Amino acid sequence: MVDQSASSPQLLLLATGGTIAGRADKSTSVNAYTAGAMAGSELLQELPQLQELAQIQVEQLTNLDSADLQFQHWIQLVKRIREAFSASPELVGVVITHGTNTLEETAWLLELLIDDPRPVVLVGAMRPATALSADGPLNLFQAVQVACSPQACGHGVLVVMDGQIHGAGAVTKVATQGVGAFQSPDVGPLGWVDDSGVHVPVASGSRTVPFATLALPPQWPEVAILYGCVDPPLAMVSALSHAGVKGLVWTGTGAGQLSAGERQAIKAWPGVLPLMLRANRCGSGPVHPCALQDELGLLPAGTLSPQKARILLLLSLIAGMERAELSALLASVAINA
């Protein structure tokens, strides 16, 4: 008799908690529930159909609401994925179950750090596992489909939600409720997955992984996000300068515009200015270079959201980059091309 399991793809599933592992007291509760209440092994037990797709090794890295993730969890995640790909050439990919609140941030972090053509797929849910019509089981099944698919190779880190396949650089959570809460506003999804297979174009060329060999330290630099609005509270700028932050992301109005008061606050910054990026609060669209603001040391973040710009800035600071190096990096990151 042929051992069917011996020929099945080998997959690593890293569980971190989130709504996909959430429990509520009632099946009709979709807002009042406890995230990260189920272990990753339980999710697999509830979904025996996964055995048709792969041999899955599940590891529980943490089990919490993704709003409570810390840098130490990111360090652990990056280390485990790098180790798994290095030690296991037979591994076809990695799936990460994750809370949706910060899923896009983790995906973008991994996109900048993991240099391997094999898929890393993040997946979550908008309804807890105990809810009527819970979306987690199908999302997880489809994430494993994608991670096992040769078509997904070379596309970098992916997010699979509601049958759509998104790239890490473009995807964002656009709604607080509803199973279609994830979109890629500027470029659209890469493709989709259903019972007939995985539908994405063949990856062309190599992708930029700027921090593929970067070692992550226990202590990360302080990088803050400031939000533009009418008559912004400039006392926050002064407080951050005294706190010694190493990086700032300005979430400008419109196409990343800063007010006269904000520009003046930058000019009044005591000592050496931190590395600074200029994003926008609109939710889509690029931030282009602007002489009036670039002369203050503000680099445009392209189409990166403020939270993703912060991650790029964090890793740039850890890597010891200066402003000119960061400017060149921004030009090379795919989402800005």
C-alpha positions, 0 to 999 in steps of 0.5 A: 500500500502506498503511504499517501501522507509521504507524498503530501506537501509539507507545510508549517502553520504558525498560530498567533491568535486573533479572531480566527481563534476567538470564542464567544458565549453565543453563536450569534455574537460577532462583536463580543468575543475573546480573541486567541481563545483556541489553540492552532491545533484546535483549528486544525482539528475542526477542519479535517479537510486540511488533511487533503491538502498537506501534512501540517506541522502546527506551532503556537507562537503566541495566542492573543489579540493582534492589537497586543502584538509586540516587537518581541513577537515579531522577532520570534516570528521572523526567526522561526520562518527563517529557520524553517526555510533554511532547515527544511528544503522540503517545506512548501510554505508557511501559513500564519493565523493572525488577528486582523487588526495588525495583520497587514503590519506583520505581513509587510514586516515579513515582506521586507525580511524574508527572502525565499520564493516559497509562500508565506501566507497570513490569514485571519477572520472577521468572525470568531470561530464560534459564530454562525457562518464563521469565515475562519475555516474557509479562509484557513483552508484557502490559505493552505491551498495558496501556500501549497500552490506552485503559482504562489511562489515568488510573489512574496508574503501574501494575505488570503481573506474572503477568497482573495489573494493580496500582496503584503505591500498593498493590502489593508483592513478597510472596515471594522466589520464584514468578511470583505474587510481587506482590500488593496486600494491602489492595485487590487488583489493579486488573484483569487482562490476557490474550489477550482484552484489558485488563480494568480499570474506567474511571478516575473523577475526577482523581488526586493528584500532589503533587509533579508540578512538584518539581525533584529535586536531585542530593543527597537528604536522609538518611531512615532506616527503623527496624524494631520488634522485641523489645528494639530496639537503641536505640543505633541511634536515638542513632547516627542522631541524631548522623548528622543524618538529616532523616527517620525511618520507624518500622516499628512492631509491630502497628498501628505501635506503638512500645515505651516505650524507642523513645518515650523515645529520641524524647524524648531526641533532641537538637535539632530532631526530624526529620520522622517517619512511623509504618508497620507491619511486618505487610505489610498493614493501616493505621496510624491516628492515636494520641495517645500517639505523635502527640504525639511528632511521629510521623505515621501512614503509613496503609497505606503500607509502610515503604519507600513511606513513606520515599519520601513522606518523601524527596519531602516533605523535598525540597519543604521541607514542615513537619510540618503540610503532611506531615500534610495530604498524607498525608490526600490520598494515595489509598492512605490514603483 
